[in-house]
Amino acid sequence: MAERDGGVITFDFEHYNLTEEDVDKMISDATFYLLVADQKKSVIKRLDLMKTCEINKKHRQVQEYVLNRAAHILLDTFGIRVGEMDEKRGHYILTNALAEAERNHPFLDFSEKEVGQMGIIFTVLGLIFMNNGKVSEDVLFKFLAGLGIENSRDLVDLYDEDLKKYVNDVLVSKQHYLRRSKVQGAEADKEYYEYEWGDRAEAEVKKSDVLKMVCQVYDVEPRMFKEQYDLVKNAEELTDEDFLPPPPPAGAAVPVQQIDID
């Protein structure tokens, strides 16, 4: 049985006819499985993890202990958080918990292609956020076409030459940055869909960062978008000072206005 001893989880291996080495191996296997899954940005099914790591026939208490220990190792060692999806019990996504490091060093250790893909993701999330959390399929792809993303020869490699398939198969079905839902449209014989933020976006992306990005694009202050500004401030418990531009780094030259004294 697993118990807490002064905040530390202890485990009675012998109660389940296991040795400490048995449990350590199960934890190592589960941690490795999660790390591999993180590289693919895919949703992890608890059942698949248990079968692959040969834990599926172990007692439920053993499974919980192994999964919790693997999750702690990922968080403490790699800065990766394991979170269960709200709408699907037994399904997990991995998100980057090193938020501060990423804000100070955006796209740290990302390849050029990954940076480009994150640019597309942030652009789509920004559009959805600025449209009260939902956007129709027609509006989304017209917006991306207007930005030149869909027809640019320099960008087709980012989405393997099929932007709609990349959005639906990768960002929706595989990585869960987006959620796609069928909605009622004007024509009964035609299918209509709309997009909103998915589980990974909600766990990994701060709406305040998206709002700041939009404001940088349009060169305006966040308070110009009052509805979104107030929403973000309340949800993330921020103040006006949190939206001020960061001070220049120590030792950086500060621009001084030249005064004509002639």
DRENPA-3360 file (N, C-alpha, C; in nm, 2 decimals, always signed):
BEGIN
1 = MAERDGGV = +0.08/-0.12/+0.00/+0.00/+0.00/+0.00/+0.09/+0.12/+0.00 ~ +0.04/+0.23/-0.06/+0.11/+0.36/-0.07/+0.06/+0.45/+0.04 ~ +0.16/+0.51/+0.12/+0.12/+0.60/+0.23/+0.21/+0.72/+0.22 ~ +0.17/+0.82/+0.29/+0.25/+0.95/+0.30/+0.32/+0.95/+0.43 ~ +0.45/+0.97/+0.43/+0.52/+0.98/+0.56/+0.60/+1.11/+0.56 ~ +0.53/+1.21/+0.62/+0.60/+1.34/+0.63/+0.60/+1.41/+0.49 ~ +0.50/+1.38/+0.41/+0.49/+1.44/+0.27/+0.56/+1.36/+0.17 ~ +0.63/+1.25/+0.21/+0.69/+1.16/+0.11/+0.61/+1.03/+0.09;
9 = ITFDFEHY = +0.59/+0.99/-0.03/+0.51/+0.88/-0.05/+0.60/+0.75/-0.03 ~ +0.55/+0.66/+0.05/+0.62/+0.54/+0.07/+0.53/+0.43/+0.02 ~ +0.59/+0.31/-0.01/+0.52/+0.21/-0.08/+0.56/+0.07/-0.02 ~ +0.46/-0.01/+0.02/+0.48/-0.14/+0.08/+0.49/-0.24/-0.04 ~ +0.61/-0.26/-0.09/+0.63/-0.35/-0.20/+0.58/-0.50/-0.17 ~ +0.62/-0.54/-0.05/+0.59/-0.68/-0.02/+0.44/-0.71/-0.01 ~ +0.36/-0.61/+0.02/+0.22/-0.63/+0.03/+0.16/-0.68/-0.11 ~ +0.23/-0.64/-0.22/+0.18/-0.69/-0.35/+0.28/-0.79/-0.42;
17 = NLTEEDVD = +0.36/-0.85/-0.33/+0.46/-0.95/-0.38/+0.55/-0.89/-0.48 ~ +0.60/-0.77/-0.45/+0.70/-0.71/-0.55/+0.82/-0.67/-0.47 ~ +0.93/-0.66/-0.54/+1.06/-0.61/-0.48/+1.07/-0.47/-0.52 ~ +1.16/-0.40/-0.46/+1.19/-0.26/-0.49/+1.24/-0.25/-0.63 ~ +1.32/-0.35/-0.68/+1.37/-0.35/-0.81/+1.26/-0.36/-0.91 ~ +1.16/-0.44/-0.88/+1.04/-0.46/-0.97/+0.97/-0.32/-0.99 ~ +0.95/-0.25/-0.89/+0.88/-0.12/-0.89/+0.96/-0.02/-0.97 ~ +1.10/-0.02/-0.94/+1.18/+0.08/-1.00/+1.18/+0.06/-1.15;
25 = KMISDATF = +1.18/-0.07/-1.20/+1.18/-0.10/-1.34/+1.05/-0.05/-1.40 ~ +0.94/-0.07/-1.33/+0.81/-0.02/-1.39/+0.80/+0.13/-1.40 ~ +0.86/+0.20/-1.30/+0.87/+0.34/-1.30/+0.95/+0.39/-1.42 ~ +1.07/+0.33/-1.43/+1.16/+0.36/-1.54/+1.09/+0.34/-1.68 ~ +1.02/+0.23/-1.70/+0.96/+0.20/-1.82/+0.85/+0.30/-1.85 ~ +0.77/+0.34/-1.75/+0.66/+0.43/-1.76/+0.72/+0.57/-1.80 ~ +0.83/+0.61/-1.73/+0.89/+0.74/-1.76/+0.94/+0.75/-1.90 ~ +1.00/+0.64/-1.95/+1.05/+0.64/-2.08/+0.94/+0.64/-2.18;
33 = YLLVADQK = +0.83/+0.57/-2.16/+0.71/+0.57/-2.24/+0.66/+0.71/-2.26 ~ +0.65/+0.78/-2.15/+0.60/+0.92/-2.15/+0.69/+1.02/-2.22 ~ +0.82/+1.00/-2.21/+0.92/+1.08/-2.28/+0.91/+1.07/-2.43 ~ +0.89/+0.94/-2.47/+0.88/+0.92/-2.62/+0.75/+0.98/-2.67 ~ +0.64/+0.97/-2.59/+0.51/+1.02/-2.63/+0.52/+1.17/-2.64 ~ +0.60/+1.24/-2.55/+0.61/+1.38/-2.55/+0.68/+1.43/-2.68 ~ +0.77/+1.35/-2.74/+0.83/+1.39/-2.86/+0.73/+1.39/-2.98 ~ +0.63/+1.31/-2.97/+0.53/+1.30/-3.07/+0.41/+1.40/-3.05;
41 = KSVIKRLD = +0.41/+1.46/-2.93/+0.30/+1.55/-2.89/+0.16/+1.48/-2.90 ~ +0.16/+1.36/-2.87/+0.03/+1.28/-2.89/-0.04/+1.26/-2.76 ~ -0.16/+1.23/-2.76/-0.24/+1.20/-2.64/-0.20/+1.06/-2.59 ~ -0.18/+1.05/-2.46/-0.14/+0.92/-2.41/-0.26/+0.85/-2.34 ~ -0.29/+0.73/-2.38/-0.40/+0.65/-2.32/-0.34/+0.57/-2.21 ~ -0.40/+0.58/-2.10/-0.36/+0.51/-1.98/-0.35/+0.36/-2.01 ~ -0.45/+0.30/-2.08/-0.45/+0.16/-2.11/-0.33/+0.12/-2.19 ~ -0.29/+0.20/-2.29/-0.18/+0.17/-2.37/-0.05/+0.17/-2.29;
49 = LMKTCEIN = -0.04/+0.27/-2.20/+0.08/+0.28/-2.12/+0.10/+0.16/-2.03 ~ -0.01/+0.12/-1.97/-0.01/+0.01/-1.88/+0.02/-0.12/-1.95 ~ -0.03/-0.14/-2.07/+0.00/-0.26/-2.14/+0.14/-0.27/-2.19 ~ +0.19/-0.15/-2.25/+0.33/-0.15/-2.30/+0.43/-0.17/-2.19 ~ +0.40/-0.12/-2.07/+0.50/-0.13/-1.96/+0.47/-0.25/-1.87 ~ +0.37/-0.33/-1.92/+0.34/-0.46/-1.85/+0.29/-0.43/-1.71 ~ +0.21/-0.33/-1.69/+0.16/-0.30/-1.56/+0.01/-0.33/-1.55 ~ -0.05/-0.36/-1.67/-0.20/-0.37/-1.68/-0.26/-0.47/-1.59;
57 = KKHRQVQE = -0.18/-0.58/-1.55/-0.23/-0.68/-1.47/-0.19/-0.66/-1.32 ~ -0.13/-0.55/-1.29/-0.09/-0.53/-1.15/-0.21/-0.46/-1.08 ~ -0.21/-0.46/-0.95/-0.31/-0.40/-0.87/-0.32/-0.25/-0.90 ~ -0.45/-0.20/-0.89/-0.47/-0.06/-0.92/-0.38/+0.03/-0.84 ~ -0.36/+0.00/-0.72/-0.28/+0.08/-0.63/-0.13/+0.08/-0.68 ~ -0.08/-0.03/-0.73/+0.05/-0.03/-0.79/+0.05/+0.06/-0.92 ~ -0.05/+0.05/-1.00/-0.05/+0.13/-1.12/-0.05/+0.28/-1.09 ~ -0.13/+0.32/-0.99/-0.13/+0.46/-0.95/+0.00/+0.51/-0.89;
65 = YVLNRAAH = +0.06/+0.42/-0.81/+0.19/+0.46/-0.76/+0.30/+0.48/-0.87 ~ +0.30/+0.39/-0.96/+0.40/+0.39/-1.07/+0.38/+0.52/-1.16 ~ +0.25/+0.54/-1.19/+0.22/+0.66/-1.28/+0.25/+0.79/-1.21 ~ +0.22/+0.79/-1.08/+0.25/+0.92/-1.00/+0.40/+0.94/-0.99 ~ +0.47/+0.83/-0.97/+0.62/+0.85/-0.95/+0.68/+0.89/-1.09 ~ +0.63/+0.83/-1.20/+0.68/+0.87/-1.33/+0.65/+1.01/-1.36 ~ +0.53/+1.06/-1.32/+0.49/+1.20/-1.34/+0.58/+1.29/-1.27 ~ +0.61/+1.25/-1.14/+0.70/+1.34/-1.06/+0.84/+1.35/-1.12;
73 = ILLDTFGI = +0.89/+1.24/-1.17/+1.02/+1.24/-1.23/+1.02/+1.33/-1.35 ~ +0.92/+1.32/-1.44/+0.91/+1.41/-1.56/+0.91/+1.55/-1.52 ~ +0.83/+1.59/-1.42/+0.82/+1.73/-1.37/+0.95/+1.78/-1.31 ~ +1.01/+1.70/-1.22/+1.13/+1.74/-1.15/+1.25/+1.74/-1.23 ~ +1.26/+1.65/-1.33/+1.39/+1.63/-1.40/+1.38/+1.70/-1.54 ~ +1.26/+1.69/-1.60/+1.26/+1.74/-1.74/+1.16/+1.86/-1.75 ~ +1.10/+1.90/-1.65/+1.01/+2.02/-1.66/+0.88/+1.99/-1.74 ~ +0.84/+1.86/-1.74/+0.72/+1.82/-1.82/+0.61/+1.78/-1.73;
81 = RVGEMDEK = +0.49/+1.84/-1.74/+0.38/+1.81/-1.66/+0.29/+1.71/-1.72 ~ +0.24/+1.61/-1.65/+0.15/+1.51/-1.70/+0.01/+1.56/-1.65 ~ -0.08/+1.58/-1.74/-0.22/+1.62/-1.70/-0.32/+1.54/-1.77 ~ -0.43/+1.50/-1.69/-0.54/+1.42/-1.75/-0.64/+1.52/-1.82 ~ -0.68/+1.48/-1.93/-0.78/+1.56/-2.01/-0.91/+1.57/-1.94 ~ -0.97/+1.69/-1.95/-1.10/+1.71/-1.88/-1.21/+1.62/-1.93 ~ -1.21/+1.61/-2.06/-1.33/+1.54/-2.13/-1.31/+1.39/-2.15 ~ -1.18/+1.35/-2.13/-1.16/+1.20/-2.15/-1.08/+1.15/-2.03;
89 = RGHYILTN = -1.14/+1.08/-1.94/-1.07/+1.02/-1.83/-0.98/+0.91/-1.88 ~ -0.86/+0.90/-1.82/-0.77/+0.80/-1.86/-0.69/+0.84/-1.99 ~ -0.70/+0.96/-2.03/-0.62/+1.02/-2.14/-0.54/+1.14/-2.09 ~ -0.41/+1.14/-2.12/-0.32/+1.24/-2.07/-0.25/+1.31/-2.18 ~ -0.22/+1.44/-2.15/-0.13/+1.52/-2.24/-0.01/+1.57/-2.16 ~ +0.10/+1.59/-2.22/+0.22/+1.64/-2.16/+0.24/+1.78/-2.20 ~ +0.27/+1.87/-2.10/+0.29/+2.01/-2.13/+0.42/+2.06/-2.07 ~ +0.47/+2.16/-2.12/+0.60/+2.22/-2.08/+0.57/+2.30/-1.95;
97 = ALAEAERN = +0.62/+2.26/-1.84/+0.60/+2.34/-1.72/+0.70/+2.45/-1.70 ~ +0.80/+2.46/-1.79/+0.91/+2.56/-1.77/+0.86/+2.69/-1.84 ~ +0.75/+2.74/-1.79/+0.69/+2.86/-1.85/+0.78/+2.98/-1.84 ~ +0.84/+3.00/-1.73/+0.93/+3.12/-1.71/+1.05/+3.12/-1.80 ~ +1.11/+3.00/-1.82/+1.22/+2.98/-1.91/+1.19/+3.01/-2.05 ~ +1.07/+2.97/-2.09/+1.03/+2.99/-2.23/+1.00/+3.13/-2.25 ~ +0.94/+3.20/-2.15/+0.91/+3.35/-2.18/+1.04/+3.43/-2.19 ~ +1.15/+3.39/-2.11/+1.27/+3.46/-2.12/+1.35/+3.41/-2.24;
105 = HPFLDFSE = +1.33/+3.29/-2.29/+1.40/+3.24/-2.41/+1.30/+3.17/-2.50 ~ +1.23/+3.25/-2.57/+1.12/+3.19/-2.66/+1.18/+3.09/-2.75 ~ +1.10/+2.97/-2.77/+1.14/+2.87/-2.86/+1.28/+2.81/-2.84 ~ +1.31/+2.81/-2.71/+1.44/+2.75/-2.67/+1.46/+2.61/-2.72 ~ +1.57/+2.58/-2.79/+1.60/+2.45/-2.84/+1.50/+2.39/-2.94 ~ +1.42/+2.48/-3.00/+1.33/+2.44/-3.10/+1.40/+2.45/-3.24 ~ +1.36/+2.35/-3.33/+1.42/+2.36/-3.46/+1.35/+2.47/-3.54 ~ +1.40/+2.51/-3.66/+1.34/+2.62/-3.74/+1.20/+2.58/-3.78;
113 = KEVGQMGI = +1.17/+2.45/-3.81/+1.04/+2.41/-3.85/+0.94/+2.42/-3.73 ~ +0.99/+2.38/-3.61/+0.91/+2.38/-3.49/+0.87/+2.52/-3.46 ~ +0.96/+2.62/-3.47/+0.94/+2.76/-3.45/+0.83/+2.81/-3.54 ~ +0.84/+2.77/-3.67/+0.74/+2.81/-3.77/+0.60/+2.75/-3.74 ~ +0.60/+2.62/-3.69/+0.47/+2.56/-3.66/+0.41/+2.63/-3.54 ~ +0.49/+2.66/-3.44/+0.44/+2.73/-3.32/+0.39/+2.87/-3.36 ~ +0.45/+2.93/-3.46/+0.39/+3.06/-3.51/+0.25/+3.04/-3.57 ~ +0.23/+2.93/-3.64/+0.10/+2.91/-3.69/+0.00/+2.88/-3.58;
121 = IFTVLGLI = +0.04/+2.80/-3.48/-0.04/+2.77/-3.37/-0.08/+2.89/-3.29 ~ +0.01/+2.98/-3.26/-0.02/+3.10/-3.19/-0.11/+3.19/-3.27 ~ -0.09/+3.20/-3.40/-0.17/+3.28/-3.48/-0.32/+3.23/-3.48 ~ -0.34/+3.10/-3.49/-0.47/+3.05/-3.48/-0.53/+3.07/-3.35 ~ -0.46/+3.04/-3.24/-0.51/+3.06/-3.10/-0.54/+3.21/-3.08 ~ -0.46/+3.30/-3.14/-0.49/+3.44/-3.12/-0.62/+3.48/-3.19 ~ -0.64/+3.43/-3.31/-0.77/+3.45/-3.39/-0.89/+3.40/-3.31 ~ -0.88/+3.28/-3.25/-0.99/+3.23/-3.17/-1.02/+3.31/-3.05;
129 = FMNNGKVS = -0.91/+3.35/-2.98/-0.93/+3.42/-2.85/-0.99/+3.56/-2.88 ~ -0.95/+3.62/-2.99/-1.00/+3.76/-3.02/-1.14/+3.75/-3.07 ~ -1.19/+3.63/-3.10/-1.33/+3.61/-3.15/-1.41/+3.54/-3.05 ~ -1.39/+3.58/-2.92/-1.47/+3.53/-2.81/-1.46/+3.38/-2.79 ~ -1.35/+3.32/-2.83/-1.33/+3.18/-2.80/-1.37/+3.08/-2.90 ~ -1.43/+3.12/-3.01/-1.47/+3.03/-3.12/-1.46/+3.10/-3.25 ~ -1.43/+3.02/-3.36/-1.42/+3.07/-3.49/-1.47/+2.96/-3.59 ~ -1.54/+3.01/-3.69/-1.59/+2.91/-3.79/-1.47/+2.86/-3.88;
137 = EDVLFKFL = -1.49/+2.74/-3.94/-1.39/+2.69/-4.03/-1.37/+2.78/-4.15 ~ -1.47/+2.84/-4.20/-1.46/+2.93/-4.31/-1.38/+3.05/-4.28 ~ -1.41/+3.11/-4.16/-1.33/+3.23/-4.12/-1.19/+3.20/-4.10 ~ -1.16/+3.08/-4.03/-1.02/+3.04/-4.00/-0.94/+3.03/-4.12 ~ -0.98/+2.96/-4.22/-0.90/+2.93/-4.34/-0.89/+3.05/-4.43 ~ -0.99/+3.13/-4.43/-0.98/+3.26/-4.51/-0.88/+3.35/-4.44 ~ -0.88/+3.35/-4.31/-0.78/+3.43/-4.24/-0.64/+3.39/-4.27 ~ -0.62/+3.26/-4.26/-0.48/+3.20/-4.29/-0.44/+3.23/-4.44;
145 = AGLGIENS = -0.54/+3.22/-4.53/-0.51/+3.25/-4.67/-0.47/+3.39/-4.69 ~ -0.54/+3.48/-4.61/-0.52/+3.62/-4.62/-0.38/+3.66/-4.57 ~ -0.33/+3.58/-4.48/-0.19/+3.60/-4.43/-0.08/+3.55/-4.52 ~ -0.13/+3.47/-4.63/-0.04/+3.41/-4.72/+0.02/+3.28/-4.68 ~ -0.03/+3.22/-4.57/+0.03/+3.10/-4.52/+0.00/+2.98/-4.61 ~ -0.12/+2.98/-4.66/-0.16/+2.86/-4.74/-0.10/+2.85/-4.87 ~ -0.06/+2.96/-4.93/-0.01/+2.96/-5.07/+0.14/+3.00/-5.08 ~ +0.20/+3.00/-4.97/+0.35/+3.04/-4.97/+0.43/+2.92/-4.99;
153 = RDLVDLYD = +0.52/+2.93/-5.09/+0.61/+2.82/-5.11/+0.71/+2.80/-5.00 ~ +0.74/+2.91/-4.93/+0.84/+2.91/-4.82/+0.78/+2.84/-4.70 ~ +0.65/+2.83/-4.69/+0.59/+2.78/-4.57/+0.52/+2.64/-4.58 ~ +0.51/+2.59/-4.70/+0.44/+2.46/-4.72/+0.50/+2.35/-4.65 ~ +0.63/+2.35/-4.62/+0.70/+2.24/-4.55/+0.65/+2.23/-4.40 ~ +0.60/+2.35/-4.35/+0.56/+2.35/-4.21/+0.43/+2.26/-4.19 ~ +0.35/+2.25/-4.29/+0.23/+2.17/-4.28/+0.21/+2.07/-4.39 ~ +0.33/+2.03/-4.44/+0.33/+1.92/-4.54/+0.24/+1.94/-4.66;
161 = EDLKKYVN = +0.23/+2.07/-4.70/+0.16/+2.11/-4.82/+0.01/+2.10/-4.82 ~ -0.05/+2.07/-4.71/-0.19/+2.06/-4.69/-0.23/+2.12/-4.56 ~ -0.26/+2.25/-4.56/-0.29/+2.33/-4.44/-0.41/+2.28/-4.36 ~ -0.52/+2.25/-4.43/-0.64/+2.21/-4.37/-0.62/+2.07/-4.30 ~ -0.55/+1.98/-4.37/-0.52/+1.85/-4.31/-0.43/+1.87/-4.19 ~ -0.33/+1.96/-4.20/-0.24/+1.98/-4.08/-0.32/+2.03/-3.96 ~ -0.41/+2.12/-3.98/-0.49/+2.18/-3.88/-0.58/+2.07/-3.81 ~ -0.65/+1.99/-3.90/-0.75/+1.89/-3.85/-0.69/+1.77/-3.80;
169 = DVLVSKQH = -0.58/+1.72/-3.87/-0.52/+1.59/-3.83/-0.42/+1.61/-3.72 ~ -0.34/+1.72/-3.72/-0.23/+1.73/-3.63/-0.28/+1.82/-3.51 ~ -0.32/+1.94/-3.54/-0.35/+2.04/-3.43/-0.48/+2.00/-3.35 ~ -0.57/+1.93/-3.42/-0.70/+1.89/-3.36/-0.69/+1.75/-3.30 ~ -0.67/+1.65/-3.39/-0.68/+1.51/-3.35/-0.56/+1.46/-3.28 ~ -0.44/+1.50/-3.31/-0.32/+1.45/-3.26/-0.26/+1.53/-3.14 ~ -0.24/+1.65/-3.16/-0.18/+1.73/-3.05/-0.28/+1.80/-2.96 ~ -0.40/+1.82/-3.00/-0.51/+1.87/-2.92/-0.49/+2.02/-2.88;
177 = YLRRSKVQ = -0.42/+2.09/-2.97/-0.41/+2.24/-2.95/-0.55/+2.30/-2.98 ~ -0.62/+2.24/-3.07/-0.76/+2.29/-3.11/-0.86/+2.18/-3.08 ~ -0.99/+2.23/-3.07/-1.10/+2.14/-3.06/-1.19/+2.18/-3.18 ~ -1.24/+2.08/-3.26/-1.33/+2.11/-3.37/-1.46/+2.04/-3.35 ~ -1.57/+2.12/-3.36/-1.70/+2.08/-3.34/-1.79/+2.11/-3.45 ~ -1.88/+2.01/-3.48/-1.98/+2.03/-3.58/-2.10/+2.12/-3.53 ~ -2.14/+2.22/-3.61/-2.24/+2.31/-3.56/-2.35/+2.32/-3.67 ~ -2.46/+2.38/-3.63/-2.58/+2.40/-3.72/-2.55/+2.51/-3.81;
185 = GAEADKEY = -2.56/+2.49/-3.94/-2.54/+2.60/-4.04/-2.66/+2.64/-4.11 ~ -2.64/+2.74/-4.21/-2.75/+2.79/-4.28/-2.82/+2.69/-4.37 ~ -2.73/+2.60/-4.43/-2.78/+2.50/-4.52/-2.78/+2.37/-4.46 ~ -2.90/+2.30/-4.45/-2.91/+2.17/-4.38/-2.83/+2.06/-4.44 ~ -2.80/+2.06/-4.57/-2.73/+1.96/-4.64/-2.58/+1.98/-4.64 ~ -2.53/+2.08/-4.57/-2.39/+2.12/-4.57/-2.34/+2.11/-4.43 ~ -2.21/+2.06/-4.41/-2.15/+2.05/-4.28/-2.08/+2.17/-4.25 ~ -2.10/+2.22/-4.12/-2.03/+2.34/-4.07/-1.96/+2.30/-3.95;
193 = YEYEWGDR = -1.84/+2.36/-3.93/-1.75/+2.33/-3.81/-1.70/+2.46/-3.76 ~ -1.67/+2.46/-3.63/-1.61/+2.57/-3.56/-1.49/+2.52/-3.47 ~ -1.40/+2.61/-3.45/-1.28/+2.57/-3.37/-1.27/+2.65/-3.24 ~ -1.22/+2.59/-3.14/-1.19/+2.66/-3.01/-1.06/+2.60/-2.95 ~ -1.01/+2.66/-2.85/-0.89/+2.61/-2.79/-0.91/+2.46/-2.74 ~ -0.81/+2.38/-2.76/-0.81/+2.24/-2.71/-0.75/+2.23/-2.58 ~ -0.74/+2.11/-2.53/-0.69/+2.08/-2.39/-0.54/+2.12/-2.38 ~ -0.46/+2.09/-2.48/-0.32/+2.12/-2.47/-0.30/+2.27/-2.47;
201 = AEAEVKKS = -0.37/+2.35/-2.55/-0.36/+2.49/-2.55/-0.40/+2.55/-2.41 ~ -0.51/+2.50/-2.36/-0.56/+2.55/-2.23/-0.45/+2.52/-2.12 ~ -0.38/+2.41/-2.13/-0.28/+2.37/-2.03/-0.15/+2.44/-2.05 ~ -0.11/+2.47/-2.17/+0.02/+2.51/-2.21/+0.04/+2.65/-2.24 ~ -0.07/+2.72/-2.29/-0.06/+2.85/-2.34/-0.13/+2.95/-2.25 ~ -0.07/+3.06/-2.22/-0.14/+3.16/-2.14/-0.21/+3.26/-2.23 ~ -0.33/+3.29/-2.20/-0.41/+3.38/-2.29/-0.35/+3.52/-2.28 ~ -0.28/+3.56/-2.17/-0.21/+3.69/-2.16/-0.10/+3.70/-2.26;
209 = DVLKMVCQ = -0.03/+3.58/-2.28/+0.08/+3.58/-2.38/+0.02/+3.60/-2.52 ~ -0.09/+3.54/-2.55/-0.15/+3.55/-2.68/-0.20/+3.70/-2.70 ~ -0.26/+3.75/-2.60/-0.31/+3.89/-2.61/-0.19/+3.99/-2.63 ~ -0.08/+3.97/-2.56/+0.04/+4.05/-2.58/+0.09/+4.04/-2.73 ~ +0.09/+3.91/-2.78/+0.13/+3.89/-2.92/+0.05/+3.97/-3.02 ~ -0.09/+3.96/-3.00/-0.18/+4.03/-3.09/-0.15/+4.18/-3.08 ~ -0.13/+4.23/-2.96/-0.10/+4.38/-2.94/+0.03/+4.42/-3.01 ~ +0.13/+4.33/-3.01/+0.25/+4.36/-3.07/+0.23/+4.37/-3.22;
217 = VYDVEPRM = +0.15/+4.28/-3.28/+0.12/+4.28/-3.42/+0.06/+4.41/-3.46 ~ -0.04/+4.45/-3.39/-0.12/+4.57/-3.42/-0.06/+4.70/-3.36 ~ +0.05/+4.69/-3.28/+0.11/+4.80/-3.22/+0.02/+4.89/-3.14 ~ -0.06/+4.82/-3.05/-0.15/+4.89/-2.96/-0.13/+4.83/-2.82 ~ -0.19/+4.91/-2.72/-0.18/+4.86/-2.58/-0.29/+4.76/-2.56 ~ -0.27/+4.66/-2.47/-0.37/+4.56/-2.44/-0.51/+4.61/-2.41 ~ -0.51/+4.73/-2.34/-0.64/+4.78/-2.29/-0.73/+4.83/-2.41 ~ -0.67/+4.83/-2.53/-0.75/+4.87/-2.65/-0.85/+4.76/-2.68;
225 = FKEQYDLV = -0.82/+4.63/-2.64/-0.91/+4.52/-2.65/-0.97/+4.50/-2.51 ~ -1.06/+4.58/-2.47/-1.11/+4.58/-2.33/-1.17/+4.45/-2.29 ~ -1.25/+4.39/-2.37/-1.32/+4.26/-2.33/-1.21/+4.15/-2.30 ~ -1.12/+4.14/-2.40/-1.02/+4.03/-2.38/-0.92/+4.07/-2.26 ~ -0.89/+4.20/-2.25/-0.80/+4.25/-2.15/-0.86/+4.22/-2.01 ~ -0.98/+4.25/-1.99/-1.05/+4.23/-1.86/-1.06/+4.08/-1.83 ~ -1.09/+4.00/-1.94/-1.10/+3.85/-1.92/-0.97/+3.79/-1.87 ~ -0.86/+3.83/-1.93/-0.73/+3.78/-1.90/-0.69/+3.82/-1.76;
233 = KNAEELTD = -0.71/+3.95/-1.73/-0.67/+4.00/-1.60/-0.74/+3.92/-1.49 ~ -0.87/+3.90/-1.50/-0.95/+3.83/-1.40/-0.91/+3.68/-1.39 ~ -0.89/+3.62/-1.51/-0.87/+3.47/-1.51/-0.73/+3.44/-1.45 ~ -0.63/+3.53/-1.48/-0.49/+3.50/-1.44/-0.45/+3.59/-1.32 ~ -0.54/+3.66/-1.27/-0.52/+3.75/-1.15/-0.40/+3.84/-1.18 ~ -0.41/+3.91/-1.29/-0.30/+4.00/-1.33/-0.34/+4.15/-1.30 ~ -0.24/+4.24/-1.30/-0.26/+4.38/-1.28/-0.22/+4.45/-1.41 ~ -0.24/+4.58/-1.42/-0.20/+4.66/-1.53/-0.05/+4.65/-1.55;
241 = EDFLPPPP = +0.02/+4.65/-1.44/+0.17/+4.64/-1.44/+0.22/+4.52/-1.51 ~ +0.15/+4.41/-1.51/+0.19/+4.28/-1.57/+0.20/+4.29/-1.72 ~ +0.13/+4.40/-1.78/+0.13/+4.41/-1.92/+0.22/+4.52/-1.97 ~ +0.30/+4.58/-1.88/+0.40/+4.67/-1.92/+0.52/+4.60/-1.99 ~ +0.58/+4.67/-2.09/+0.70/+4.60/-2.15/+0.81/+4.58/-2.05 ~ +0.88/+4.47/-2.07/+0.99/+4.44/-1.98/+1.10/+4.55/-1.98 ~ +1.17/+4.58/-1.87/+1.28/+4.67/-1.87/+1.39/+4.62/-1.96 ~ +1.48/+4.71/-2.01/+1.59/+4.67/-2.09/+1.69/+4.59/-2.00;
249 = PAGAAVPV = +1.76/+4.49/-2.06/+1.85/+4.41/-1.98/+1.97/+4.50/-1.92 ~ +2.02/+4.46/-1.81/+2.13/+4.53/-1.75/+2.24/+4.55/-1.84 ~ +2.29/+4.68/-1.85/+2.41/+4.71/-1.94/+2.37/+4.75/-2.08 ~ +2.23/+4.74/-2.11/+2.19/+4.77/-2.24/+2.19/+4.92/-2.26 ~ +2.22/+4.97/-2.38/+2.22/+5.11/-2.40/+2.07/+5.16/-2.40 ~ +2.05/+5.27/-2.33/+1.92/+5.33/-2.32/+1.91/+5.45/-2.42 ~ +1.82/+5.45/-2.51/+1.81/+5.56/-2.61/+1.78/+5.69/-2.54 ~ +1.86/+5.79/-2.58/+1.84/+5.93/-2.52/+1.81/+6.03/-2.63;
257 = QQIDID = +1.70/+6.11/-2.60/+1.66/+6.20/-2.71/+1.76/+6.32/-2.71 ~ +1.81/+6.35/-2.83/+1.91/+6.45/-2.85/+1.83/+6.59/-2.85 ~ +1.89/+6.68/-2.77/+1.83/+6.81/-2.76/+1.91/+6.91/-2.83 ~ +1.84/+6.99/-2.92/+1.91/+7.09/-3.00/+1.93/+7.22/-2.91 ~ +2.05/+7.26/-2.88/+2.07/+7.37/-2.79/+2.12/+7.49/-2.87 ~ +2.12/+7.48/-3.00/+2.16/+7.60/-3.08/+2.06/+7.71/-3.07;
% end
